Amino acid sequence: MAHLRFGIIGAGNVGVGTSRGDSFIRALANSEDAVVSAVYDIRPENAERAARSASAQSFAEFEPFLDCGLDAVVICSPIAFHAEQSAAALERNLHVLSEVPAVHSTEAARQLVSAATRSSAHYMLAENYCYLDEVELVRRLAQDGRFGEIYFAEGEYVHDCRDLWADDEGRPTWRGQGGNTIGPGVYCTHSLGPLLFILEDRVAHVCALANETSTVAEGRRGSFNFIMLMQTAGGRTLRVRVDTVSPRPHQAAYYSVQGTAGAYESWRGLGDKPKIWLSDEHEESHCFESAAWHPLMDYAEQYIPERLAVGDEARAGGHGTSEYWMLRDFIGAIKRDEPPPIDLHRGLDCTLPGISAVESASAGGQLVSVPDPRRM
Ligand SMILES: NC(=O)c1ccc[n+]([C@@H]2O[C@H](COP(=O)([O-])OP(=O)(O)OC[C@H]3O[C@@H](n4cnc5c(N)ncnc54)[C@H](O)[C@@H]3O)[C@@H](O)[C@H]2O)c1
């Protein structure tokens, strides 16, 4: 099969090496199956810079870009454009790998589902945190039944991103202009996505509460310490925290899982490591004598051997090797003409609870039903 021709939408603003367009250009440069042949950005200088780095064509107009002979697009534009640009590409039967979140509203989700139904192309949500080594290892342990029945799981995205609210000259970026469109709940996918990937479940109900903070800039306030409590269709309880403005050290990929036969928690800092306790293998837990945690990564050789074997080129996209494995799955699905692992329904399963959670928080934490994209 000839190389798949990829187009990048949204080259990157903040500087070379920090934006998603650049990450995908670097990750695709190592692909044996794909090549970046076009870059589109509403700012021509951004498109030209990124296109030069990929020896690709640059476009400042959307329609000519879509019609330049591409097979697939990677959508790295601000959140408010993901749904409409995904739908436009699917209408032309171009495969879509969309940055997170999939959509910014329930109505946009309906329109995207409708466009996907009419298309012969595949859609995948680029939820790269699902592809972290730690998450894949826990997913395989869960599939192997090592935790027993999992009834509780948590995720946290605590990442001080205030630097990204203005550019080097102090002008507000799309984030600084409220470009996440509906509030922090919409950015829950890095925390919720991996939990649903591990559990193979979807969220049925959510309630949320938020604190007001004024850490963004003098005189500006926003509700950015966002806590979601969820019940899944499978009867599990999930908790997610999304906080992109609190001044503190980062932990953007914290997860925990509790089952009837075992537990797992990510690192918390100060030399802490991801850890696990399994009832069939480790010492018993008693009220007056706690069982001990064990290093999660002791299980890597048994459960994720192929991940230990990849070379440094697999790290080119960032986030460890997650972009490498995610692109492999997306390209593999196109080649085999089968749905990718995080297809549109699963992508919306990671996204829609955040939108319902914003509704809940503005109603004082009321329980809200989350729409099922399979019934849209
Ligand atoms: N998966 C992850 O780890 C991760 C990390 C950061 C950001 N993101 C997501 O990636 C996307 C891009 O984030 P970023 O940090 O690269 O942003 P960025 O500001 O660095 O880059 C966005 C680019 O999009 C361009 N743009 C603006 N409007 C556009 C439009 N209508 N069509 C085409 N291009 C447009 C801008 O000119 C800019 O070049 C966001 O949706 C964000 O939610 C994901």
PDBQT file of the ligand as one rigid body, heavy atoms in Angstrom, charges set to zero:
ROOT
HETATM    1  N1  LIG A 401      -3.694  15.331  23.682  1.00  0.00    +0.000 N 
HETATM    2  C1  LIG A 401      -2.938  16.177  24.343  1.00  0.00    +0.000 C 
HETATM    3  O1  LIG A 401      -2.054  15.787  25.091  1.00  0.00    +0.000 OA
HETATM    4  C2  LIG A 401      -3.179  17.639  24.150  1.00  0.00    +0.000 A 
HETATM    5  C3  LIG A 401      -2.276  18.576  24.681  1.00  0.00    +0.000 A 
HETATM    6  C4  LIG A 401      -2.514  19.943  24.416  1.00  0.00    +0.000 A 
HETATM    7  C5  LIG A 401      -3.602  20.324  23.645  1.00  0.00    +0.000 A 
HETATM    8  N2  LIG A 401      -4.459  19.377  23.159  1.00  0.00    +0.000 N 
HETATM    9  C6  LIG A 401      -5.565  19.748  22.262  1.00  0.00    +0.000 C 
HETATM   10  O2  LIG A 401      -4.960  20.030  20.999  1.00  0.00    +0.000 OA
HETATM   11  C7  LIG A 401      -5.545  21.158  20.377  1.00  0.00    +0.000 C 
HETATM   12  C8  LIG A 401      -4.476  22.183  20.012  1.00  0.00    +0.000 C 
HETATM   13  O3  LIG A 401      -3.818  22.602  21.170  1.00  0.00    +0.000 OA
HETATM   14  P1  LIG A 401      -2.382  23.324  21.063  1.00  0.00    +0.000 P 
HETATM   15  O4  LIG A 401      -1.836  23.360  22.438  1.00  0.00    +0.000 OA
HETATM   16  O5  LIG A 401      -1.577  22.658  20.000  1.00  0.00    +0.000 OA
HETATM   17  O6  LIG A 401      -2.835  24.773  20.602  1.00  0.00    +0.000 OA
HETATM   18  P2  LIG A 401      -1.968  25.913  19.898  1.00  0.00    +0.000 P 
HETATM   19  O7  LIG A 401      -2.607  27.190  20.267  1.00  0.00    +0.000 OA
HETATM   20  O8  LIG A 401      -0.509  25.710  20.160  1.00  0.00    +0.000 OA
HETATM   21  O9  LIG A 401      -2.199  25.636  18.335  1.00  0.00    +0.000 OA
HETATM   22  C9  LIG A 401      -3.462  25.804  17.735  1.00  0.00    +0.000 C 
HETATM   23  C10 LIG A 401      -3.253  26.190  16.276  1.00  0.00    +0.000 C 
HETATM   24  O10 LIG A 401      -4.554  26.183  15.632  1.00  0.00    +0.000 OA
HETATM   25  C11 LIG A 401      -4.637  27.326  14.799  1.00  0.00    +0.000 C 
HETATM   26  N3  LIG A 401      -6.050  27.621  14.582  1.00  0.00    +0.000 N 
HETATM   27  C12 LIG A 401      -6.890  28.442  15.281  1.00  0.00    +0.000 A 
HETATM   28  N4  LIG A 401      -8.144  28.379  14.780  1.00  0.00    +0.000 NA
HETATM   29  C13 LIG A 401      -8.089  27.502  13.732  1.00  0.00    +0.000 A 
HETATM   30  C14 LIG A 401      -9.049  27.014  12.820  1.00  0.00    +0.000 A 
HETATM   31  N5  LIG A 401     -10.339  27.386  12.865  1.00  0.00    +0.000 N 
HETATM   32  N6  LIG A 401      -8.647  26.125  11.869  1.00  0.00    +0.000 NA
HETATM   33  C15 LIG A 401      -7.342  25.741  11.789  1.00  0.00    +0.000 A 
HETATM   34  N7  LIG A 401      -6.387  26.171  12.632  1.00  0.00    +0.000 NA
HETATM   35  C16 LIG A 401      -6.759  27.029  13.605  1.00  0.00    +0.000 A 
HETATM   36  C17 LIG A 401      -3.863  28.395  15.524  1.00  0.00    +0.000 C 
HETATM   37  O11 LIG A 401      -3.463  29.436  14.642  1.00  0.00    +0.000 OA
HETATM   38  C18 LIG A 401      -2.679  27.585  16.062  1.00  0.00    +0.000 C 
HETATM   39  O12 LIG A 401      -1.639  27.526  15.121  1.00  0.00    +0.000 OA
HETATM   40  C19 LIG A 401      -6.597  21.660  21.347  1.00  0.00    +0.000 C 
HETATM   41  O13 LIG A 401      -7.838  21.236  20.899  1.00  0.00    +0.000 OA
HETATM   42  C20 LIG A 401      -6.294  21.011  22.680  1.00  0.00    +0.000 C 
HETATM   43  O14 LIG A 401      -7.476  20.692  23.372  1.00  0.00    +0.000 OA
HETATM   44  C21 LIG A 401      -4.255  18.065  23.392  1.00  0.00    +0.000 A 
ENDROOT
TORSDOF 0
